[in-house]
Amino acid sequence: MSEKILECRNLTKIFSYGKTSSLKAVDSLSLSIKKGETYGLVGESGSGKSTLANMICALEKPTSGEIFFNGEELSSLRGKNLLDFRKKMQIVFQDPYASLNPKHKIGSIIEEGLKIHKTAKAKEERKRLVNEIRTLVGLPFDSLEKYPSELSGGQRQRVAIASAMILSPEFVVCDECVSSLDVLIQAQILNLLKGMQKSLKLTYFFISHNLNVVAYMADRIGVMYKGKIVEEKSTDDLLKNPEHSYTKKLLSAAGL
Protein backbone atom coordinates (compact mmCIF):
# COMPACT_ATOMS: atom_id res chain seq x y z
CA MET A 1 0.00 0.00 0.00
CA SER A 2 1.27 3.47 -0.87
CA GLU A 3 2.41 5.75 1.91
CA LYS A 4 0.02 8.43 3.15
CA ILE A 5 1.09 11.95 2.27
CA LEU A 6 -1.88 13.69 3.90
CA GLU A 7 -4.23 12.75 6.70
CA CYS A 8 -7.06 14.76 8.26
CA ARG A 9 -8.46 13.62 11.60
CA ASN A 10 -11.81 14.84 12.91
CA LEU A 11 -11.50 18.26 11.29
CA THR A 12 -14.09 20.86 12.24
CA LYS A 13 -14.28 24.49 11.18
CA ILE A 14 -16.86 26.84 12.68
CA PHE A 15 -17.23 30.42 11.51
CA SER A 16 -18.78 32.78 14.06
CA TYR A 17 -20.87 35.80 13.09
CA GLY A 18 -21.55 38.31 15.84
CA LYS A 19 -22.31 37.01 19.33
CA THR A 20 -24.87 34.33 18.56
CA SER A 21 -24.60 33.20 14.93
CA SER A 22 -22.23 30.55 13.60
CA LEU A 23 -21.76 28.24 10.64
CA LYS A 24 -20.17 24.80 10.81
CA ALA A 25 -18.48 24.63 7.41
CA VAL A 26 -16.59 21.38 8.07
CA ASP A 27 -17.94 18.84 10.53
CA SER A 28 -15.71 16.16 12.13
CA LEU A 29 -14.20 15.21 8.77
CA SER A 30 -11.49 12.58 8.33
CA LEU A 31 -9.69 11.52 5.15
CA SER A 32 -6.31 10.35 3.93
CA ILE A 33 -4.52 10.69 0.59
CA LYS A 34 -1.77 8.41 -0.68
CA LYS A 35 1.36 9.60 -2.45
CA GLY A 36 0.98 9.72 -6.20
CA GLU A 37 -2.81 9.48 -6.36
CA THR A 38 -5.47 11.98 -7.30
CA TYR A 39 -8.12 12.25 -4.61
CA GLY A 40 -11.25 13.92 -5.94
CA LEU A 41 -13.65 15.81 -3.71
CA VAL A 42 -17.08 16.58 -5.12
CA GLY A 43 -20.03 18.44 -3.67
CA GLU A 44 -22.32 21.37 -4.31
CA SER A 45 -21.38 24.98 -3.59
CA GLY A 46 -21.47 25.66 0.13
CA SER A 47 -20.68 22.08 1.13
CA GLY A 48 -17.36 23.08 2.72
CA LYS A 49 -14.92 22.01 0.01
CA SER A 50 -12.93 25.24 -0.24
CA THR A 51 -12.84 25.65 3.54
CA LEU A 52 -11.31 22.18 3.77
CA ALA A 53 -8.78 23.09 1.05
CA ASN A 54 -7.78 26.25 2.89
CA MET A 55 -7.21 24.31 6.13
CA ILE A 56 -5.12 21.68 4.34
CA CYS A 57 -2.97 24.47 2.85
CA ALA A 58 -2.64 26.13 6.29
CA LEU A 59 -4.51 29.21 5.06
CA GLU A 60 -7.25 28.62 7.67
CA LYS A 61 -6.88 27.15 11.14
CA PRO A 62 -9.24 24.33 12.14
CA THR A 63 -11.57 24.93 15.06
CA SER A 64 -10.64 21.40 16.13
CA GLY A 65 -8.98 18.32 14.68
CA GLU A 66 -5.58 17.61 13.16
CA ILE A 67 -3.93 17.67 9.72
CA PHE A 68 -0.78 15.63 9.07
CA PHE A 69 1.46 16.17 6.05
CA ASN A 70 4.20 13.57 5.61
CA GLY A 71 3.52 12.57 9.21
CA GLU A 72 3.97 16.07 10.67
CA GLU A 73 1.04 17.92 12.25
CA LEU A 74 0.54 21.30 10.59
CA SER A 75 -0.31 23.30 13.70
CA SER A 76 3.20 22.63 15.02
CA LEU A 77 4.90 24.24 12.03
CA ARG A 78 6.57 27.61 12.55
CA GLY A 79 9.09 29.81 10.75
CA LYS A 80 11.34 27.93 8.33
CA ASN A 81 9.41 24.67 8.77
CA LEU A 82 6.17 26.39 7.73
CA LEU A 83 7.93 27.99 4.75
CA ASP A 84 9.29 24.58 3.70
CA PHE A 85 5.77 23.15 3.95
CA ARG A 86 4.38 25.87 1.69
CA LYS A 87 6.97 24.99 -0.92
CA LYS A 88 5.94 21.32 -0.83
CA MET A 89 2.21 22.04 -0.99
CA GLN A 90 0.81 24.42 -3.58
CA ILE A 91 -2.72 25.44 -4.56
CA VAL A 92 -4.31 26.39 -7.89
CA PHE A 93 -7.38 28.54 -7.30
CA GLN A 94 -10.66 28.75 -9.20
CA ASP A 95 -10.28 32.25 -10.64
CA PRO A 96 -6.85 32.70 -12.26
CA TYR A 97 -7.40 36.42 -12.82
CA ALA A 98 -8.11 37.05 -9.13
CA SER A 99 -5.10 34.99 -8.03
CA LEU A 100 -2.60 36.78 -10.29
CA ASN A 101 -1.21 40.24 -9.54
CA PRO A 102 -2.56 42.45 -12.37
CA LYS A 103 0.36 44.89 -12.00
CA HIS A 104 3.08 42.31 -12.59
CA LYS A 105 4.18 40.76 -15.86
CA ILE A 106 3.70 37.00 -16.30
CA GLY A 107 7.41 36.22 -16.08
CA SER A 108 7.65 38.03 -12.75
CA ILE A 109 4.55 36.25 -11.41
CA ILE A 110 5.92 32.80 -12.22
CA GLU A 111 9.36 33.72 -10.85
CA GLU A 112 8.06 35.07 -7.54
CA GLY A 113 7.98 31.73 -5.73
CA LEU A 114 11.63 31.10 -6.57
CA LYS A 115 12.55 34.40 -4.93
CA ILE A 116 10.43 33.84 -1.82
CA HIS A 117 11.82 30.37 -1.22
CA LYS A 118 15.32 31.25 -2.44
CA THR A 119 15.26 28.18 -4.68
CA ALA A 120 17.43 29.84 -7.31
CA LYS A 121 19.48 32.83 -6.18
CA ALA A 122 21.04 33.67 -9.55
CA LYS A 123 18.86 35.68 -11.92
CA GLU A 124 19.92 33.63 -14.95
CA GLU A 125 19.00 30.40 -13.18
CA ARG A 126 15.55 31.76 -12.31
CA LYS A 127 15.03 32.81 -15.93
CA ARG A 128 15.97 29.29 -17.08
CA LEU A 129 13.50 27.69 -14.66
CA VAL A 130 10.74 30.10 -15.64
CA ASN A 131 11.28 29.32 -19.31
CA GLU A 132 11.28 25.56 -18.63
CA ILE A 133 7.95 25.67 -16.78
CA ARG A 134 6.51 28.06 -19.39
CA THR A 135 7.28 25.47 -22.05
CA LEU A 136 5.87 22.65 -19.92
CA VAL A 137 2.49 24.35 -19.42
CA GLY A 138 2.27 25.39 -23.07
CA LEU A 139 2.55 29.19 -22.84
CA PRO A 140 4.07 31.12 -25.76
CA PHE A 141 7.41 32.80 -25.10
CA ASP A 142 6.06 36.33 -25.55
CA SER A 143 3.50 35.75 -22.77
CA LEU A 144 6.24 36.33 -20.18
CA GLU A 145 6.28 40.05 -21.05
CA LYS A 146 2.51 40.42 -20.91
CA TYR A 147 0.15 41.27 -18.04
CA PRO A 148 -2.66 38.94 -16.88
CA SER A 149 -5.29 41.14 -18.54
CA GLU A 150 -3.65 40.49 -21.92
CA LEU A 151 -4.09 36.71 -21.71
CA SER A 152 -7.09 34.46 -22.24
CA GLY A 153 -8.72 32.64 -19.33
CA GLY A 154 -7.05 29.38 -20.30
CA GLN A 155 -3.63 31.04 -20.56
CA ARG A 156 -4.10 32.68 -17.14
CA GLN A 157 -4.87 29.30 -15.62
CA ARG A 158 -1.70 27.93 -17.22
CA VAL A 159 0.19 30.77 -15.52
CA ALA A 160 -1.38 29.83 -12.17
CA ILE A 161 -0.36 26.21 -12.72
CA ALA A 162 3.18 27.25 -13.71
CA SER A 163 3.48 29.39 -10.57
CA ALA A 164 2.58 26.37 -8.43
CA MET A 165 4.66 23.79 -10.29
CA ILE A 166 7.87 25.82 -10.57
CA LEU A 167 8.60 25.05 -6.92
CA SER A 168 8.52 21.28 -7.58
CA PRO A 169 5.84 20.60 -4.95
CA GLU A 170 4.88 17.15 -3.72
CA PHE A 171 1.19 17.91 -3.27
CA VAL A 172 -1.08 20.22 -5.28
CA VAL A 173 -4.58 21.33 -4.32
CA CYS A 174 -6.73 22.13 -7.35
CA ASP A 175 -9.71 24.07 -6.03
CA GLU A 176 -12.34 24.32 -8.80
CA CYS A 177 -9.41 25.12 -11.11
CA VAL A 178 -11.34 24.62 -14.37
CA SER A 179 -14.86 25.69 -13.37
CA SER A 180 -14.50 29.18 -14.87
CA LEU A 181 -13.29 27.86 -18.26
CA ASP A 182 -15.26 26.75 -21.28
CA VAL A 183 -15.47 23.03 -22.05
CA LEU A 184 -12.71 22.91 -24.67
CA ILE A 185 -10.22 24.80 -22.48
CA GLN A 186 -11.26 22.69 -19.47
CA ALA A 187 -10.22 19.56 -21.35
CA GLN A 188 -6.85 21.09 -22.27
CA ILE A 189 -6.12 22.07 -18.65
CA LEU A 190 -7.21 18.69 -17.27
CA ASN A 191 -4.97 16.86 -19.73
CA LEU A 192 -2.12 19.24 -18.85
CA LEU A 193 -2.57 18.43 -15.15
CA LYS A 194 -2.60 14.70 -15.86
CA GLY A 195 0.57 14.93 -17.93
CA MET A 196 2.35 16.98 -15.27
CA GLN A 197 1.35 14.53 -12.57
CA LYS A 198 3.15 11.74 -14.42
CA SER A 199 6.24 13.74 -15.33
CA LEU A 200 6.64 15.48 -11.96
CA LYS A 201 5.33 12.63 -9.73
CA LEU A 202 2.66 14.75 -8.07
CA THR A 203 -0.17 14.04 -5.68
CA TYR A 204 -3.41 15.94 -6.35
CA PHE A 205 -6.31 16.93 -4.14
CA PHE A 206 -8.79 17.79 -6.87
CA ILE A 207 -11.92 19.69 -5.85
CA SER A 208 -14.95 20.39 -8.03
CA HIS A 209 -18.74 20.58 -7.98
CA ASN A 210 -18.67 18.86 -11.40
CA LEU A 211 -18.72 15.08 -10.98
CA ASN A 212 -17.81 14.49 -14.63
CA VAL A 213 -14.58 16.44 -14.18
CA VAL A 214 -13.74 14.72 -10.90
CA ALA A 215 -14.44 11.28 -12.37
CA TYR A 216 -12.05 12.01 -15.25
CA MET A 217 -9.22 13.08 -12.92
CA ALA A 218 -9.53 11.06 -9.72
CA ASP A 219 -8.42 7.62 -8.54
CA ARG A 220 -10.69 7.92 -5.49
CA ILE A 221 -13.63 10.22 -4.83
CA GLY A 222 -15.02 11.63 -1.63
CA VAL A 223 -18.55 13.06 -1.71
CA MET A 224 -18.97 16.07 0.57
CA TYR A 225 -22.36 17.20 1.86
CA LYS A 226 -23.00 19.76 4.61
CA GLY A 227 -19.42 19.66 5.87
CA LYS A 228 -19.10 15.87 5.96
CA ILE A 229 -17.80 13.21 3.59
CA VAL A 230 -20.87 11.03 3.20
CA GLU A 231 -19.31 8.49 0.81
CA GLU A 232 -15.80 7.59 -0.36
CA LYS A 233 -14.84 4.96 -2.92
CA SER A 234 -12.59 4.30 -5.88
CA THR A 235 -13.85 6.21 -8.90
CA ASP A 236 -15.05 3.10 -10.74
CA ASP A 237 -16.83 1.74 -7.68
CA LEU A 238 -18.52 5.05 -6.90
CA LEU A 239 -19.83 5.38 -10.45
CA LYS A 240 -21.10 1.79 -10.55
CA ASN A 241 -22.28 1.31 -6.97
CA PRO A 242 -23.26 4.59 -5.30
CA GLU A 243 -24.78 4.12 -1.86
CA HIS A 244 -25.64 7.51 -0.40
CA SER A 245 -28.75 9.27 -1.72
CA TYR A 246 -26.79 12.49 -2.29
CA THR A 247 -24.20 10.63 -4.40
CA LYS A 248 -27.01 9.18 -6.50
CA LYS A 249 -28.41 12.68 -7.06
CA LEU A 250 -25.01 13.95 -8.19
CA LEU A 251 -24.62 11.02 -10.59
CA SER A 252 -28.08 11.63 -12.01
CA ALA A 253 -27.43 15.35 -12.47
CA ALA A 254 -24.13 14.58 -14.23
CA GLY A 255 -25.77 12.03 -16.53
CA LEU A 256 -23.57 9.21 -15.23
Secondary structure as GFF3:
##gff-version 3
##sequence-region A 1 256
A	DSSP	beta_strand	4	17	.	.	.	ID=ss1
A	DSSP	beta_strand	21	34	.	.	.	ID=ss2
A	DSSP	beta_strand	38	42	.	.	.	ID=ss3
A	DSSP	alpha_helix	49	56	.	.	.	ID=ss4
A	DSSP	beta_strand	64	69	.	.	.	ID=ss5
A	DSSP	beta_strand	72	73	.	.	.	ID=ss6
A	DSSP	three_ten_helix	74	76	.	.	.	ID=ss7
A	DSSP	alpha_helix	79	88	.	.	.	ID=ss8
A	DSSP	beta_strand	89	92	.	.	.	ID=ss9
A	DSSP	alpha_helix	96	99	.	.	.	ID=ss10
A	DSSP	alpha_helix	106	116	.	.	.	ID=ss11
A	DSSP	alpha_helix	123	137	.	.	.	ID=ss12
A	DSSP	three_ten_helix	141	145	.	.	.	ID=ss13
A	DSSP	three_ten_helix	148	150	.	.	.	ID=ss14
A	DSSP	alpha_helix	153	165	.	.	.	ID=ss15
A	DSSP	beta_strand	171	175	.	.	.	ID=ss16
A	DSSP	alpha_helix	183	200	.	.	.	ID=ss17
A	DSSP	beta_strand	203	208	.	.	.	ID=ss18
A	DSSP	alpha_helix	211	217	.	.	.	ID=ss19
A	DSSP	beta_strand	220	225	.	.	.	ID=ss20
A	DSSP	beta_strand	228	234	.	.	.	ID=ss21
A	DSSP	alpha_helix	235	240	.	.	.	ID=ss22
A	DSSP	alpha_helix	245	254	.	.	.	ID=ss23
###
